[in-house]
Amino acid sequence: MRKPLLSVALVLALAGCAGVVTDDPPRTTERSDATVVDVVDGDTVEVEYPNGTRETVRLLGVDTPEVRAENDPGEFEGVPDTEAGRTCLRDWGYRASEFARTELAGESVTLVVDPASDRRGGYDRLLAYVDYDGGRFNERLVERGHARLYDATFADRDRYAAAEERARESGTGLWECADPYQESLFLPPVSYAIL
């Protein structure tokens, strides 16, 4: 009687050691406090952690117009693929960078890594939400028309899509670039000769 019970106990113990095959374990939300030490552009900042290490952070879920490269108006719904459209987007890229600099430079923030998203993006930058001043800065960029929704998987995607739609429909921020009448705003100045 003792041997069969010992055998059953041994089998159960070994089965427990084998583990169970499951899907990937759920990822938890990671939060880190940091100070913004540089604003690279509207959607990229450099931070310093309390231990002194620095990291470049790409703001998750948003894309501001470029200031160091050409903009593709096709990425911004309704913006014409013209010189005026590209010029308007570049102007809003500078405005987004200045907004980020004014709001974030030197400020203490909380970086939030989204378990639904990739942890690292292009150039090995950390992808994170930036919580600051009682809100999420990434979402503020979209609400104020400084950025569009970035085409990626992340937990706040539906909220950002709704914020972009509201900004686009009201012509807020960069979405004024979609106004067909804005073409005349970017014509080169005319020189007048006095005769």
C-alpha positions as CSV (number, residue, x, y, z in Angstrom):
1,M,0.0,0.0,0.0
2,R,2.8,2.4,0.8
3,K,4.6,1.9,-2.5
4,P,1.6,2.8,-4.7
5,L,1.0,6.0,-2.6
6,L,4.7,6.9,-2.8
7,S,4.6,6.4,-6.6
8,V,1.5,8.6,-7.0
9,A,3.1,11.3,-4.8
10,L,6.3,11.2,-6.9
11,V,4.4,11.4,-10.2
12,L,2.4,14.4,-8.9
13,A,5.5,16.1,-7.6
14,L,7.4,15.7,-10.9
15,A,4.3,16.9,-12.8
16,G,4.3,20.1,-10.7
17,C,8.0,20.7,-11.6
18,A,7.4,20.3,-15.3
19,G,5.2,23.5,-15.4
20,V,2.3,24.2,-17.7
21,V,2.7,25.6,-21.1
22,T,0.7,28.8,-21.5
23,D,0.7,31.9,-23.7
24,D,3.2,34.6,-22.9
25,P,2.8,35.8,-19.3
26,P,0.9,39.1,-19.0
27,R,3.1,42.1,-19.1
28,T,2.8,44.6,-16.3
29,T,2.8,48.4,-16.7
30,E,6.2,49.8,-15.9
31,R,6.4,53.3,-14.4
32,S,9.6,55.3,-13.9
33,D,10.2,58.8,-12.6
34,A,12.6,60.9,-14.6
35,T,13.5,64.5,-15.4
36,V,13.3,65.8,-19.0
37,V,16.8,67.2,-19.8
38,D,16.4,67.8,-23.5
39,V,13.5,68.1,-26.0
40,V,14.8,66.6,-29.3
41,D,11.5,67.5,-31.2
42,G,7.8,67.4,-30.6
43,D,7.6,63.6,-30.0
44,T,11.1,62.8,-28.7
45,V,12.7,63.8,-25.4
46,E,15.9,62.9,-23.5
47,V,15.4,62.1,-19.8
48,E,17.6,61.5,-16.8
49,Y,16.6,58.9,-14.2
50,P,17.3,59.5,-10.4
51,N,20.4,57.3,-10.7
52,G,21.9,59.6,-13.3
53,T,21.5,57.5,-16.4
54,R,20.0,59.1,-19.5
55,E,17.7,57.7,-22.1
56,T,16.0,58.9,-25.3
57,V,12.2,58.5,-25.2
58,R,9.9,58.4,-28.2
59,L,6.4,59.5,-27.1
60,L,4.2,56.5,-27.6
61,G,1.2,56.7,-29.9
62,V,1.9,60.1,-31.5
63,D,3.7,61.6,-34.5
64,T,4.5,65.3,-34.8
65,P,5.5,66.7,-38.1
66,E,9.2,66.5,-38.9
67,V,11.6,69.5,-38.5
68,R,14.8,67.7,-39.6
69,A,13.4,65.7,-42.6
70,E,10.8,66.0,-45.2
71,N,7.2,65.6,-44.2
72,D,4.9,63.2,-46.1
73,P,1.5,64.9,-46.3
74,G,0.0,61.5,-47.0
75,E,0.5,60.6,-43.4
76,F,-1.7,63.5,-42.3
77,E,-5.2,63.0,-43.5
78,G,-6.5,65.8,-45.7
79,V,-3.2,67.7,-45.9
80,P,-2.5,68.4,-49.6
81,D,0.6,66.9,-51.1
82,T,1.9,70.3,-52.2
83,E,4.7,72.6,-51.3
84,A,2.2,74.6,-49.2
85,G,1.1,71.4,-47.4
86,R,4.7,70.4,-46.6
87,T,5.6,73.9,-45.5
88,C,2.6,74.1,-43.3
89,L,3.5,70.7,-41.7
90,R,7.1,71.8,-41.1
91,D,5.8,75.0,-39.4
92,W,3.6,72.8,-37.1
93,G,6.6,70.6,-36.5
94,Y,8.5,73.6,-35.1
95,R,5.4,74.6,-33.1
96,A,5.1,71.1,-31.6
97,S,8.8,71.1,-30.7
98,E,8.4,74.5,-29.0
99,F,5.2,73.3,-27.2
100,A,7.1,70.2,-25.9
101,R,10.1,72.4,-24.9
102,T,7.9,74.9,-23.0
103,E,5.9,72.2,-21.2
104,L,8.5,69.5,-20.5
105,A,12.1,70.9,-20.4
106,G,13.5,70.5,-16.9
107,E,10.3,69.0,-15.5
108,S,9.8,65.9,-13.5
109,V,7.7,63.3,-15.3
110,T,6.6,59.7,-15.0
111,L,7.3,57.5,-17.9
112,V,4.8,54.7,-18.5
113,V,5.6,51.7,-20.6
114,D,2.5,50.2,-22.2
115,P,2.3,46.4,-22.0
116,A,0.2,46.4,-25.2
117,S,3.0,48.1,-27.2
118,D,6.6,47.3,-28.1
119,R,9.0,48.5,-25.5
120,R,11.6,49.9,-28.0
121,G,11.1,51.6,-31.3
122,G,13.3,52.7,-34.1
123,Y,16.8,53.7,-33.1
124,D,16.3,51.7,-29.9
125,R,14.4,54.5,-28.2
126,L,12.1,53.7,-25.3
127,L,8.5,54.0,-26.3
128,A,6.5,55.5,-23.4
129,Y,3.7,57.7,-22.3
130,V,4.8,60.8,-20.5
131,D,2.7,61.7,-17.5
132,Y,3.1,65.2,-16.4
133,D,1.1,67.9,-14.6
134,G,-1.9,65.6,-13.9
135,G,-2.3,64.3,-17.4
136,R,-0.7,62.4,-20.3
137,F,1.4,64.7,-22.4
138,N,1.2,62.4,-25.5
139,E,-2.6,62.8,-25.6
140,R,-2.3,66.6,-25.1
141,L,-0.2,66.8,-28.3
142,V,-3.0,65.1,-30.2
143,E,-5.8,67.1,-28.6
144,R,-4.1,70.4,-29.4
145,G,-3.3,69.5,-33.0
146,H,0.4,69.2,-32.5
147,A,0.5,65.5,-33.5
148,R,-1.4,62.8,-35.3
149,L,-2.2,59.3,-34.1
150,Y,0.8,57.0,-34.8
151,D,-0.2,53.8,-36.5
152,A,0.9,51.3,-33.9
153,T,-0.7,49.0,-31.2
154,F,-1.1,50.6,-27.8
155,A,-3.7,50.6,-25.1
156,D,-4.8,54.3,-25.4
157,R,-5.2,54.1,-29.2
158,D,-9.0,54.6,-29.2
159,R,-8.8,57.7,-27.1
160,Y,-6.1,59.2,-29.2
161,A,-8.0,58.4,-32.4
162,A,-11.1,60.2,-31.0
163,A,-8.9,63.2,-30.0
164,E,-7.3,63.3,-33.4
165,E,-10.8,63.2,-35.1
166,R,-12.0,66.1,-32.9
167,A,-8.8,68.2,-33.7
168,R,-9.1,67.4,-37.4
169,E,-12.8,68.2,-37.7
170,S,-12.2,71.6,-36.0
171,G,-9.1,72.4,-37.9
172,T,-7.0,72.6,-34.7
173,G,-3.3,72.9,-35.0
174,L,-1.6,71.1,-37.9
175,W,-5.0,70.2,-39.2
176,E,-5.3,73.7,-40.5
177,C,-2.9,72.5,-43.2
178,A,-5.8,70.5,-44.6
179,D,-7.8,73.8,-45.3
180,P,-7.9,74.3,-49.1
181,Y,-7.7,78.0,-48.6
182,Q,-4.5,77.9,-46.6
183,E,-2.5,77.5,-49.9
184,S,-2.5,81.3,-50.3
185,L,-0.9,81.7,-46.8
186,F,2.4,80.2,-48.1
187,L,2.9,81.9,-51.4
188,P,6.2,83.7,-51.7
189,P,6.1,87.4,-51.0
190,V,5.6,89.6,-54.0
191,S,8.2,92.3,-54.7
192,Y,6.9,95.6,-55.8
193,A,8.9,98.1,-57.7
194,I,8.1,101.8,-57.3
195,L,8.0,103.4,-60.7
